[in-house]
Amino acid sequence: MATTSGVVESRMAEGTDVEKASDVPYQASIRLLENDRHLASGAILNVRFVVTQASFIWKLRGQYPEQTLQALVRIRFGQVNLQSGGNDQFQAIQSYVLHPEFNFTEANHDLAVLKTLGLIEFNEAVQPISLLPGPIPDNVAVRYTDWGSDKDFATPDDYKPKLQQMDAIALSNAQCRDLLGTLSNLGSILYDSRVCIYSNETASVCMGNAGGPLVMFQNGQPRLVAVMNFAYGACDPAYPAGFERLWNHNRWLVETATIDYKYANFGKMCTIVRNVAAQMLANKQRAVRERKAARDFLRK
């Protein structure tokens, strides 16, 4: 997360707990191997790729110049708790790519794609998310999820024990500039590939995290539209927060996160698909039984 011209790193204040991983199965936690500490969030694109923010990787490489990213971090899936459990799914990183035009100082093109060493195993709590096939409409409802603290300067001990969600509205750049008011000097980083969100002063983004997914719902399904980039006036709900629009980088994302099926293990991939289908069918059958039991109870 860049800290250019007063821009600070992000965490969430006045968010609400996400109760089940199946509510946000696309969410990933990128974690430092030492002490299993959460560093950043990301979103699952497919069985091998996760999209996140480039800035936190840039800073991590500066903190550990002698170590590779692969040796420093791993990715966790299917969990809303901050603390990892013994049965959590982890994947090592095989490689990563920063956006070719990424500029840390200007917080521009702030995207990275991580490739996992093995296949991500899909189930009810672990699923990819589709990109929105077009730009984000102005004034549309969006949802941001991330682990957060409601303090301006947070340590890992201050983070919320559960994943947080925050509902907001996507703004045009012109609307974002109006809300910034006296912070107009920060308007220079409202690039065309930027989108701001605003909660009408009910919630805000604070200090600490990076790369959290921003989604909008289309026909009831979540569509990935952006990843967290920066915040103005940390923990102040009067100011908007900024995200990197994915539609502006659609071609790069699709080309970078395309699976080379020449080397794919189709047997394992088919097993994963069958397991997901079986679990979804079991869930549907359970829901039908529960509805039938409820109807029978009401008839008594």
BALOBA-1460 file (C-alpha; in Angstrom, 3 decimals):
// residues 300
<rec num="1" residu="m" x="0.000" y="0.000" z="0.000"/>
<rec num="2" residu="a" x="1.595" y="3.247" z="-1.098"/>
<rec num="3" residu="t" x="1.915" y="6.148" z="1.305"/>
<rec num="4" residu="t" x="2.255" y="8.948" z="-1.225"/>
<rec num="5" residu="s" x="1.385" y="12.531" z="-0.231"/>
<rec num="6" residu="g" x="-0.490" y="11.615" z="2.920"/>
<rec num="7" residu="v" x="-2.127" y="8.512" z="1.481"/>
<rec num="8" residu="v" x="-2.142" y="5.827" z="4.148"/>
<rec num="9" residu="e" x="-2.534" y="2.110" z="4.277"/>
<rec num="10" residu="s" x="-5.988" y="0.696" z="4.733"/>
<rec num="11" residu="r" x="-7.997" y="-1.131" z="7.336"/>
<rec num="12" residu="m" x="-11.681" y="-1.046" z="8.063"/>
<rec num="13" residu="a" x="-13.633" y="0.695" z="10.833"/>
<rec num="14" residu="e" x="-17.289" y="0.023" z="11.579"/>
<rec num="15" residu="g" x="-17.330" y="-3.032" z="9.356"/>
<rec num="16" residu="t" x="-19.467" y="-6.051" z="10.232"/>
<rec num="17" residu="d" x="-18.335" y="-9.630" z="10.742"/>
<rec num="18" residu="v" x="-18.503" y="-12.082" z="7.849"/>
<rec num="19" residu="e" x="-19.914" y="-15.179" z="9.531"/>
<rec num="20" residu="k" x="-19.095" y="-17.905" z="6.989"/>
<rec num="21" residu="a" x="-16.326" y="-18.376" z="4.450"/>
<rec num="22" residu="s" x="-18.960" y="-19.588" z="1.978"/>
<rec num="23" residu="d" x="-20.348" y="-16.020" z="1.954"/>
<rec num="24" residu="v" x="-17.065" y="-14.770" z="0.446"/>
<rec num="25" residu="p" x="-15.412" y="-17.913" z="-0.980"/>
<rec num="26" residu="y" x="-13.200" y="-15.852" z="-3.309"/>
<rec num="27" residu="q" x="-11.363" y="-14.181" z="-0.397"/>
<rec num="28" residu="a" x="-7.690" y="-15.064" z="0.117"/>
<rec num="29" residu="s" x="-5.315" y="-14.164" z="2.939"/>
<rec num="30" residu="i" x="-1.651" y="-13.656" z="1.999"/>
<rec num="31" residu="r" x="0.385" y="-14.457" z="5.096"/>
<rec num="32" residu="l" x="3.950" y="-14.118" z="6.299"/>
<rec num="33" residu="l" x="5.327" y="-17.587" z="6.972"/>
<rec num="34" residu="e" x="6.989" y="-16.360" z="10.163"/>
<rec num="35" residu="n" x="4.270" y="-16.310" z="12.864"/>
<rec num="36" residu="d" x="1.609" y="-16.917" z="10.172"/>
<rec num="37" residu="r" x="0.818" y="-13.184" z="10.155"/>
<rec num="38" residu="h" x="-1.807" y="-11.795" z="7.756"/>
<rec num="39" residu="l" x="-0.228" y="-9.277" z="5.362"/>
<rec num="40" residu="a" x="-2.750" y="-8.635" z="2.616"/>
<rec num="41" residu="s" x="-5.926" y="-9.890" z="1.019"/>
<rec num="42" residu="g" x="-6.581" y="-11.067" z="-2.501"/>
<rec num="43" residu="a" x="-9.254" y="-12.636" z="-4.699"/>
<rec num="44" residu="i" x="-9.221" y="-16.058" z="-6.381"/>
<rec num="45" residu="l" x="-9.348" y="-15.820" z="-10.181"/>
<rec num="46" residu="n" x="-9.065" y="-19.552" z="-10.972"/>
<rec num="47" residu="v" x="-7.347" y="-22.737" z="-9.756"/>
<rec num="48" residu="r" x="-3.850" y="-21.217" z="-9.947"/>
<rec num="49" residu="f" x="-4.085" y="-17.421" z="-9.719"/>
<rec num="50" residu="v" x="-4.892" y="-14.768" z="-7.100"/>
<rec num="51" residu="v" x="-5.073" y="-11.031" z="-7.781"/>
<rec num="52" residu="t" x="-3.925" y="-8.566" z="-5.131"/>
<rec num="53" residu="q" x="-2.150" y="-5.254" z="-4.655"/>
<rec num="54" residu="a" x="1.419" y="-4.687" z="-5.848"/>
<rec num="55" residu="s" x="2.470" y="-2.119" z="-3.223"/>
<rec num="56" residu="f" x="2.653" y="-4.483" z="-0.253"/>
<rec num="57" residu="i" x="4.882" y="-6.851" z="-2.273"/>
<rec num="58" residu="w" x="7.130" y="-3.942" z="-3.222"/>
<rec num="59" residu="k" x="7.515" y="-2.947" z="0.430"/>
<rec num="60" residu="l" x="8.003" y="-6.522" z="1.598"/>
<rec num="61" residu="r" x="10.824" y="-6.997" z="-0.881"/>
<rec num="62" residu="g" x="12.427" y="-3.848" z="0.512"/>
<rec num="63" residu="q" x="12.154" y="-5.159" z="4.068"/>
<rec num="64" residu="y" x="13.596" y="-8.563" z="3.130"/>
<rec num="65" residu="p" x="15.929" y="-7.838" z="0.189"/>
<rec num="66" residu="e" x="17.804" y="-11.125" z="0.552"/>
<rec num="67" residu="q" x="14.714" y="-13.347" z="0.415"/>
<rec num="68" residu="t" x="12.293" y="-14.196" z="-2.365"/>
<rec num="69" residu="l" x="8.576" y="-13.656" z="-2.008"/>
<rec num="70" residu="q" x="8.131" y="-17.412" z="-2.370"/>
<rec num="71" residu="a" x="10.253" y="-17.954" z="0.745"/>
<rec num="72" residu="l" x="8.455" y="-15.273" z="2.741"/>
<rec num="73" residu="v" x="4.726" y="-15.820" z="2.274"/>
<rec num="74" residu="r" x="1.981" y="-18.299" z="1.488"/>
<rec num="75" residu="i" x="-1.732" y="-17.954" z="0.706"/>
<rec num="76" residu="r" x="-4.613" y="-19.197" z="2.834"/>
<rec num="77" residu="f" x="-8.105" y="-19.940" z="1.501"/>
<rec num="78" residu="g" x="-11.554" y="-20.720" z="2.874"/>
<rec num="79" residu="q" x="-11.391" y="-18.989" z="6.237"/>
<rec num="80" residu="v" x="-12.955" y="-15.895" z="7.842"/>
<rec num="81" residu="n" x="-11.020" y="-16.130" z="11.115"/>
<rec num="82" residu="l" x="-7.868" y="-14.066" z="11.397"/>
<rec num="83" residu="q" x="-6.089" y="-16.892" z="13.206"/>
<rec num="84" residu="s" x="-5.348" y="-19.939" z="11.087"/>
<rec num="85" residu="g" x="-6.592" y="-23.397" z="11.994"/>
<rec num="86" residu="g" x="-5.097" y="-26.830" z="11.575"/>
<rec num="87" residu="n" x="-7.387" y="-27.779" z="8.672"/>
<rec num="88" residu="d" x="-7.015" y="-24.555" z="6.663"/>
<rec num="89" residu="q" x="-5.989" y="-24.763" z="3.024"/>
<rec num="90" residu="f" x="-2.633" y="-23.164" z="2.216"/>
<rec num="91" residu="q" x="-0.772" y="-22.820" z="-1.049"/>
<rec num="92" residu="a" x="2.831" y="-21.819" z="-1.596"/>
<rec num="93" residu="i" x="3.592" y="-19.242" z="-4.290"/>
<rec num="94" residu="q" x="5.280" y="-20.457" z="-7.445"/>
<rec num="95" residu="s" x="5.678" y="-17.038" z="-9.062"/>
<rec num="96" residu="y" x="4.216" y="-13.551" z="-9.177"/>
<rec num="97" residu="v" x="3.899" y="-10.665" z="-11.639"/>
<rec num="98" residu="l" x="3.572" y="-6.965" z="-10.857"/>
<rec num="99" residu="h" x="1.692" y="-4.848" z="-13.377"/>
<rec num="100" residu="p" x="4.287" y="-3.719" z="-15.978"/>
<rec num="101" residu="e" x="3.334" y="-0.046" z="-15.431"/>
<rec num="102" residu="f" x="3.166" y="-0.243" z="-11.640"/>
<rec num="103" residu="n" x="4.643" y="2.828" z="-9.953"/>
<rec num="104" residu="f" x="4.975" y="2.635" z="-6.174"/>
<rec num="105" residu="t" x="5.619" y="6.355" z="-5.657"/>
<rec num="106" residu="e" x="2.527" y="7.379" z="-7.607"/>
<rec num="107" residu="a" x="0.399" y="4.416" z="-6.417"/>
<rec num="108" residu="n" x="-0.483" y="3.768" z="-10.057"/>
<rec num="109" residu="h" x="-1.398" y="0.447" z="-11.767"/>
<rec num="110" residu="d" x="-1.226" y="-1.067" z="-8.298"/>
<rec num="111" residu="l" x="-1.922" y="-4.713" z="-9.160"/>
<rec num="112" residu="a" x="-0.123" y="-8.024" z="-8.816"/>
<rec num="113" residu="v" x="-1.028" y="-11.588" z="-9.791"/>
<rec num="114" residu="l" x="0.218" y="-14.511" z="-7.696"/>
<rec num="115" residu="k" x="0.508" y="-18.029" z="-9.121"/>
<rec num="116" residu="t" x="0.140" y="-20.860" z="-6.633"/>
<rec num="117" residu="l" x="2.509" y="-23.810" z="-6.581"/>
<rec num="118" residu="g" x="-0.344" y="-26.325" z="-6.562"/>
<rec num="119" residu="l" x="-3.980" y="-26.285" z="-7.614"/>
<rec num="120" residu="i" x="-6.354" y="-24.417" z="-5.324"/>
<rec num="121" residu="e" x="-8.880" y="-26.989" z="-4.119"/>
<rec num="122" residu="f" x="-12.376" y="-25.634" z="-4.601"/>
<rec num="123" residu="n" x="-15.218" y="-26.396" z="-2.207"/>
<rec num="124" residu="e" x="-18.165" y="-24.504" z="-0.714"/>
<rec num="125" residu="a" x="-15.816" y="-22.105" z="1.099"/>
<rec num="126" residu="v" x="-13.226" y="-21.739" z="-1.687"/>
<rec num="127" residu="q" x="-14.389" y="-20.534" z="-5.111"/>
<rec num="128" residu="p" x="-13.111" y="-18.254" z="-7.884"/>
<rec num="129" residu="i" x="-14.858" y="-14.990" z="-8.651"/>
<rec num="130" residu="s" x="-15.603" y="-13.634" z="-12.131"/>
<rec num="131" residu="l" x="-14.452" y="-10.208" z="-13.221"/>
<rec num="132" residu="l" x="-17.185" y="-7.719" z="-14.035"/>
<rec num="133" residu="p" x="-17.263" y="-7.610" z="-17.882"/>
<rec num="134" residu="g" x="-17.235" y="-3.830" z="-18.080"/>
<rec num="135" residu="p" x="-16.591" y="-0.649" z="-16.087"/>
<rec num="136" residu="i" x="-18.153" y="-0.052" z="-12.668"/>
<rec num="137" residu="p" x="-21.250" y="2.151" z="-12.994"/>
<rec num="138" residu="d" x="-21.202" y="5.328" z="-10.927"/>
<rec num="139" residu="n" x="-23.274" y="5.291" z="-7.732"/>
<rec num="140" residu="v" x="-23.668" y="1.500" z="-7.729"/>
<rec num="141" residu="a" x="-23.653" y="-0.431" z="-4.443"/>
<rec num="142" residu="v" x="-20.369" y="-2.259" z="-3.748"/>
<rec num="143" residu="r" x="-18.944" y="-4.361" z="-0.931"/>
<rec num="144" residu="y" x="-15.402" y="-4.405" z="0.421"/>
<rec num="145" residu="t" x="-14.062" y="-7.252" z="2.578"/>
<rec num="146" residu="d" x="-10.858" y="-7.370" z="4.566"/>
<rec num="147" residu="w" x="-9.524" y="-8.093" z="8.032"/>
<rec num="148" residu="g" x="-9.401" y="-4.814" z="9.892"/>
<rec num="149" residu="s" x="-8.869" y="-2.718" z="12.960"/>
<rec num="150" residu="d" x="-10.747" y="0.413" z="13.940"/>
<rec num="151" residu="k" x="-7.596" y="2.194" z="15.065"/>
<rec num="152" residu="d" x="-5.569" y="4.756" z="13.130"/>
<rec num="153" residu="f" x="-2.315" y="2.956" z="13.948"/>
<rec num="154" residu="a" x="-2.890" y="-0.763" z="14.387"/>
<rec num="155" residu="t" x="-0.655" y="-3.678" z="15.258"/>
<rec num="156" residu="p" x="-1.549" y="-7.295" z="14.419"/>
<rec num="157" residu="d" x="-2.924" y="-7.624" z="17.961"/>
<rec num="158" residu="d" x="-5.553" y="-4.983" z="17.097"/>
<rec num="159" residu="y" x="-6.948" y="-6.745" z="14.040"/>
<rec num="160" residu="k" x="-10.514" y="-7.996" z="14.196"/>
<rec num="161" residu="p" x="-10.739" y="-11.760" z="14.828"/>
<rec num="162" residu="k" x="-13.117" y="-12.164" z="11.879"/>
<rec num="163" residu="l" x="-13.184" y="-10.937" z="8.303"/>
<rec num="164" residu="q" x="-14.994" y="-7.597" z="8.012"/>
<rec num="165" residu="q" x="-17.335" y="-6.358" z="5.301"/>
<rec num="166" residu="m" x="-18.248" y="-2.798" z="4.442"/>
<rec num="167" residu="d" x="-21.038" y="-1.682" z="2.113"/>
<rec num="168" residu="a" x="-20.519" y="1.516" z="0.148"/>
<rec num="169" residu="i" x="-21.224" y="3.347" z="-3.103"/>
<rec num="170" residu="a" x="-18.825" y="3.579" z="-6.061"/>
<rec num="171" residu="l" x="-18.098" y="7.187" z="-7.007"/>
<rec num="172" residu="s" x="-16.993" y="8.884" z="-10.177"/>
<rec num="173" residu="n" x="-13.635" y="10.648" z="-9.979"/>
<rec num="174" residu="a" x="-15.446" y="13.986" z="-10.053"/>
<rec num="175" residu="q" x="-17.568" y="12.995" z="-7.050"/>
<rec num="176" residu="c" x="-14.439" y="11.740" z="-5.284"/>
<rec num="177" residu="r" x="-12.654" y="15.077" z="-5.829"/>
<rec num="178" residu="d" x="-15.645" y="16.943" z="-4.399"/>
<rec num="179" residu="l" x="-15.554" y="14.852" z="-1.242"/>
<rec num="180" residu="l" x="-11.819" y="15.370" z="-0.865"/>
<rec num="181" residu="g" x="-12.382" y="19.120" z="-0.650"/>
<rec num="182" residu="t" x="-9.312" y="20.713" z="0.947"/>
<rec num="183" residu="l" x="-7.283" y="17.583" z="0.170"/>
<rec num="184" residu="s" x="-7.354" y="18.534" z="-3.505"/>
<rec num="185" residu="n" x="-3.575" y="18.030" z="-3.726"/>
<rec num="186" residu="l" x="-4.336" y="14.292" z="-3.533"/>
<rec num="187" residu="g" x="-6.584" y="14.470" z="-6.561"/>
<rec num="188" residu="s" x="-3.570" y="14.056" z="-8.809"/>
<rec num="189" residu="i" x="-3.627" y="10.311" z="-8.170"/>
<rec num="190" residu="l" x="-7.264" y="9.921" z="-9.201"/>
<rec num="191" residu="y" x="-6.282" y="8.243" z="-12.438"/>
<rec num="192" residu="d" x="-8.799" y="6.873" z="-14.927"/>
<rec num="193" residu="s" x="-8.074" y="3.436" z="-13.484"/>
<rec num="194" residu="r" x="-9.100" y="4.545" z="-9.997"/>
<rec num="195" residu="v" x="-12.510" y="4.226" z="-8.334"/>
<rec num="196" residu="c" x="-13.420" y="5.682" z="-4.966"/>
<rec num="197" residu="i" x="-15.979" y="4.277" z="-2.554"/>
<rec num="198" residu="y" x="-17.965" y="6.162" z="0.065"/>
<rec num="199" residu="s" x="-20.186" y="4.868" z="2.851"/>
<rec num="200" residu="n" x="-22.151" y="8.084" z="3.495"/>
<rec num="201" residu="e" x="-20.123" y="8.511" z="6.696"/>
<rec num="202" residu="t" x="-21.234" y="5.195" z="8.231"/>
<rec num="203" residu="a" x="-17.913" y="3.330" z="7.860"/>
<rec num="204" residu="s" x="-14.356" y="3.999" z="6.808"/>
<rec num="205" residu="v" x="-11.028" y="2.514" z="5.853"/>
<rec num="206" residu="c" x="-8.242" y="2.804" z="8.439"/>
<rec num="207" residu="m" x="-4.659" y="1.602" z="8.724"/>
<rec num="208" residu="g" x="-2.862" y="-1.567" z="7.819"/>
<rec num="209" residu="n" x="-4.116" y="-3.913" z="5.099"/>
<rec num="210" residu="a" x="-3.923" y="-4.149" z="1.320"/>
<rec num="211" residu="g" x="-5.446" y="-5.852" z="-1.686"/>
<rec num="212" residu="g" x="-8.937" y="-6.451" z="-0.321"/>
<rec num="213" residu="p" x="-11.492" y="-7.298" z="-3.035"/>
<rec num="214" residu="l" x="-14.263" y="-4.888" z="-3.999"/>
<rec num="215" residu="v" x="-17.323" y="-6.540" z="-5.530"/>
<rec num="216" residu="m" x="-20.668" y="-5.513" z="-6.955"/>
<rec num="217" residu="f" x="-23.614" y="-7.858" z="-7.368"/>
<rec num="218" residu="q" x="-24.980" y="-8.648" z="-10.811"/>
<rec num="219" residu="n" x="-28.067" y="-10.871" z="-10.976"/>
<rec num="220" residu="g" x="-27.382" y="-11.802" z="-7.384"/>
<rec num="221" residu="q" x="-23.818" y="-12.945" z="-8.070"/>
<rec num="222" residu="p" x="-20.666" y="-11.137" z="-6.857"/>
<rec num="223" residu="r" x="-18.435" y="-9.736" z="-9.590"/>
<rec num="224" residu="l" x="-14.916" y="-8.545" z="-8.846"/>
<rec num="225" residu="v" x="-14.486" y="-4.892" z="-9.812"/>
<rec num="226" residu="a" x="-11.399" y="-3.597" z="-7.956"/>
<rec num="227" residu="v" x="-8.774" y="-4.186" z="-5.267"/>
<rec num="228" residu="m" x="-7.890" y="-1.898" z="-2.376"/>
<rec num="229" residu="n" x="-5.340" y="0.801" z="-3.156"/>
<rec num="230" residu="f" x="-5.357" y="3.703" z="-0.680"/>
<rec num="231" residu="a" x="-7.350" y="5.678" z="1.889"/>
<rec num="232" residu="y" x="-7.756" y="9.388" z="2.553"/>
<rec num="233" residu="g" x="-8.004" y="10.515" z="6.161"/>
<rec num="234" residu="a" x="-7.600" y="7.119" z="7.806"/>
<rec num="235" residu="c" x="-10.583" y="6.091" z="9.968"/>
<rec num="236" residu="d" x="-12.471" y="9.239" z="8.943"/>
<rec num="237" residu="p" x="-15.785" y="8.244" z="7.292"/>
<rec num="238" residu="a" x="-16.088" y="11.706" z="5.757"/>
<rec num="239" residu="y" x="-13.452" y="10.784" z="3.175"/>
<rec num="240" residu="p" x="-13.577" y="8.194" z="0.380"/>
<rec num="241" residu="a" x="-11.180" y="5.292" z="-0.155"/>
<rec num="242" residu="g" x="-9.500" y="4.474" z="-3.471"/>
<rec num="243" residu="f" x="-9.359" y="1.199" z="-5.408"/>
<rec num="244" residu="e" x="-7.699" y="0.016" z="-8.618"/>
<rec num="245" residu="r" x="-10.352" y="-0.666" z="-11.283"/>
<rec num="246" residu="l" x="-9.806" y="-4.100" z="-12.805"/>
<rec num="247" residu="w" x="-11.700" y="-3.417" z="-16.020"/>
<rec num="248" residu="n" x="-8.977" y="-0.934" z="-17.013"/>
<rec num="249" residu="h" x="-6.467" y="-3.808" z="-16.744"/>
<rec num="250" residu="n" x="-8.704" y="-6.574" z="-18.080"/>
<rec num="251" residu="r" x="-6.472" y="-7.667" z="-20.954"/>
<rec num="252" residu="w" x="-3.353" y="-7.791" z="-18.768"/>
<rec num="253" residu="l" x="-5.197" y="-9.728" z="-16.058"/>
<rec num="254" residu="v" x="-6.673" y="-12.274" z="-18.463"/>
<rec num="255" residu="e" x="-3.361" y="-12.841" z="-20.241"/>
<rec num="256" residu="t" x="-1.367" y="-13.049" z="-16.991"/>
<rec num="257" residu="a" x="-3.771" y="-15.366" z="-15.180"/>
<rec num="258" residu="t" x="-4.410" y="-17.764" z="-18.065"/>
<rec num="259" residu="i" x="-3.677" y="-21.392" z="-17.195"/>
<rec num="260" residu="d" x="-1.319" y="-23.269" z="-19.499"/>
<rec num="261" residu="y" x="-3.322" y="-26.483" z="-19.792"/>
<rec num="262" residu="k" x="-0.408" y="-28.190" z="-21.498"/>
<rec num="263" residu="y" x="1.001" y="-28.836" z="-18.027"/>
<rec num="264" residu="a" x="-2.302" y="-29.254" z="-16.176"/>
<rec num="265" residu="n" x="-3.186" y="-32.345" z="-14.181"/>
<rec num="266" residu="f" x="-6.664" y="-32.910" z="-15.569"/>
<rec num="267" residu="g" x="-7.287" y="-35.888" z="-13.309"/>
<rec num="268" residu="k" x="-6.833" y="-33.775" z="-10.203"/>
<rec num="269" residu="m" x="-8.785" y="-30.857" z="-11.694"/>
<rec num="270" residu="c" x="-11.725" y="-33.149" z="-12.500"/>
<rec num="271" residu="t" x="-11.634" y="-34.529" z="-8.965"/>
<rec num="272" residu="i" x="-11.843" y="-30.999" z="-7.574"/>
<rec num="273" residu="v" x="-14.784" y="-30.161" z="-9.846"/>
<rec num="274" residu="r" x="-16.604" y="-33.373" z="-8.880"/>
<rec num="275" residu="n" x="-16.036" y="-32.682" z="-5.187"/>
<rec num="276" residu="v" x="-17.410" y="-29.145" z="-5.534"/>
<rec num="277" residu="a" x="-20.449" y="-30.365" z="-7.470"/>
<rec num="278" residu="a" x="-21.139" y="-33.087" z="-4.904"/>
<rec num="279" residu="q" x="-20.867" y="-30.628" z="-2.031"/>
<rec num="280" residu="m" x="-23.165" y="-28.110" z="-3.732"/>
<rec num="281" residu="l" x="-25.724" y="-30.869" z="-4.425"/>
<rec num="282" residu="a" x="-25.560" y="-32.002" z="-0.789"/>
<rec num="283" residu="n" x="-26.113" y="-28.433" z="0.372"/>
<rec num="284" residu="k" x="-29.106" y="-28.051" z="-1.952"/>
<rec num="285" residu="q" x="-30.610" y="-31.326" z="-0.746"/>
<rec num="286" residu="r" x="-30.103" y="-30.272" z="2.881"/>
<rec num="287" residu="a" x="-31.806" y="-26.935" z="2.209"/>
<rec num="288" residu="v" x="-34.775" y="-28.745" z="0.603"/>
<rec num="289" residu="r" x="-35.081" y="-31.032" z="3.633"/>
<rec num="290" residu="e" x="-34.944" y="-28.066" z="6.012"/>
<rec num="291" residu="r" x="-37.660" y="-26.202" z="4.079"/>
<rec num="292" residu="k" x="-39.854" y="-29.319" z="4.036"/>
<rec num="293" residu="a" x="-39.365" y="-29.793" z="7.792"/>
<rec num="294" residu="a" x="-40.316" y="-26.164" z="8.371"/>
<rec num="295" residu="r" x="-43.497" y="-26.525" z="6.276"/>
<rec num="296" residu="d" x="-44.455" y="-29.734" z="8.083"/>
<rec num="297" residu="f" x="-43.927" y="-28.019" z="11.434"/>
<rec num="298" residu="l" x="-46.174" y="-25.093" z="10.458"/>
<rec num="299" residu="r" x="-48.942" y="-27.454" z="9.354"/>
<rec num="300" residu="k" x="-49.117" y="-29.089" z="12.784"/>
